[in-house]
Structures are given as C-alpha cells and as structure tokens.
C-alpha cells in the first residue's frame, strides 16, 4: 500500500529554491529530502544541494555529464544545514563550505574567524539565514486594504 505524498511538490520546492525541477528530483533521489514528506525548510536544502552540485574544486576531475552521487563534503554540509534548520538559524547564519566539510557560523566574530581560517583555500559561502528568511512563511503579509489601494 503506497502513501500519498504530503507537503510540497518537488516542482514547488524547486521553484521556491530557484533551481530547476530536476535538481529537486535529484535531491530526493539522493536522500537529501524525502519526496513523500516534504516540509517548507526543504526549500533551503534543495537550494543548498543545487549550489553544491555545481561546485568543482580546483584540480578536481568531475565529469559534468554524469552524476557520481553525493561527495563526502556535500553530505557533511547538507547534514549540518539540516541539523541547524530551523532552530539554530539566525538571519546572519551561514555555511562556509570547503573541500573537507563546512563551518556553520552565526554572528560577525565567527564569520571573521571562518574567513581567516579558510583564507588560503577555496570555499563557498551559503547564506542559510537569508535563505531561511526568504521562505514563504517568513514573508511579510501585506495588509489587504493597502494592497487593494496600491500602497
């Protein structure tokens, strides 16, 4: 007996994450999200997954025409983000992603420390806090009267 999917469709997740629907499907196939039980915070995970899949580190040989599954540092990064959502995410929370994993930081001090620590190597910064605050439930609700008046 199969259960009907609940929550968000993969297409809706992709649209909100600003990625192609294929990225959301791939994220589900690789276990990043559960396609049968999606929640709003999966939008952030799909967006992060889409960014990670495009990363190729210097001197890394990775054929673009075939996916090779999640790399170790990608899995570490996704699980770090999953653990932080939603309770540990503040507006300035971010992930500094490097070839061996990631650093989850919140606040100017930890941001600076991560920058100094990673200054001599390539890294990617994912603004988790900003992405989380862009979720549909976090958007301000317009007052109906002002919206109709064009204000």
N, C-alpha and C positions, 0 to 999 in steps of 0.2 A: 504494500500500500504506500503510495507516494504522498508526500505532504505538499500542499500548495505553498509557493513562495510567499513570504511575508516581507513587509517593509518596502524598500526602494527597489525599483527595477535597475538592472545593470546599465541600461541606457540613461536613466535619470541620474544615476551616480556619476556616469561619465560626463554627462552634460554639466552637472554642478561642479565636477572636478576639473573641467576644461581640458578633457582628454578625449581621444577617440573611443567609441564604444568597444573596440577591440581591446583596448588597454584594460577596461573594466572586466571584460570576459577573461582575459589572460590572468588578471589578478585573482579572479575566482578560481580558475583552473590551477593556479599555483598555491592556493590556500591562503592568500593574503586576506581575502574576505570570504564569508560564507554566503553564496548566492541565494540560499534558501531563507536566510535570516539576516537581511541587511538592516543596518541602522544608519542614522544620519552621519555619525562620525566616520563611517566607512568612506565617505567622500574624501576626507583628509588622507586616509590610507591609499585610496586609488590615485589621488593626486601625487602623493609621495612615490608610489610604485611607478607611475608614469615617468616621473623625473629620474628615478634610479635606473630604469631600464634604458634610458638614453645616455647614461654616464659611461664613458670609457676612459679609464685612467691611462696616463702616458705609458707607453711600452706594453700595454695590454693588447693582446690579439684576441679579438672577439668578432667573429663573422656577423655582419648585420643582417644577413638573410635567414638566419635561423636562431631561435631562442635556445639557450642552454640551461634554462631553469634559473632559480634564484642563486646568486652568488652568496657566499657566506656573509660578507659585509652587508649585502642587501637584506638578508634575513635578520641580521642583528639590528639593523636600522629600523626595519618595519616593526619588529617586536618591541623595540624601545619606544617607538611612537605609539604603538597600540597600548602599552603599559601606561603611558602618560595621558592618553585621552580618556575621559575629559578632565579628570580631577587635578592633574598636575600642570595643565596648560594655562599659562597666563598670556596676555597679549604680546609680550616680548619673548615668549619661549621659542627656541629654535633648535634645530639639529645641525651640527657641524659634521658632515659626513666625509669620511676619508677611506682609504683603501683597506683598512682593517676593522672598521666599525663606525662608531659615531659618538659624539658628545652631545648630550641633551643639556641645554643651558637656559636659564631664565635670569634676567637682570643684567645690568651693564658690567659688573665685575666678572661674572662667569663668561660673558661674551668676550671680553677683552682677554681673559685667561686662555680661552679656547683659540682665539686668534693668534696669540703669542705661541701657544703650543703647536699650532698647525702651520705657522708662518713659512716653514721651509719645505712644505709638501703640498700637493694639490688637495683641495677639498671643495665640497659643495655645501652651500647653506640652504636649508629648507626652513622657511618661516612658519613653523607649526602653529604658533599662536595667532598669526594673521589669518592663516587658512582656516583655523577653527572658528575665528570670529566672523568669517565670511559665510559660515553655514546658514542655510535658510532660517533656522530657528533663532539665530543671533541677529538677524537683520532687523533694523527698527521698523515698527509697524506704523505706516502713515495714518494720520487721522483722516477718517473718511470725509469729513467736511472740507478740510483743506485740500484733499486730493481732488474732489469734485470741483472746487473753486479754482484749481490750477495753481495753488500757492505752494 
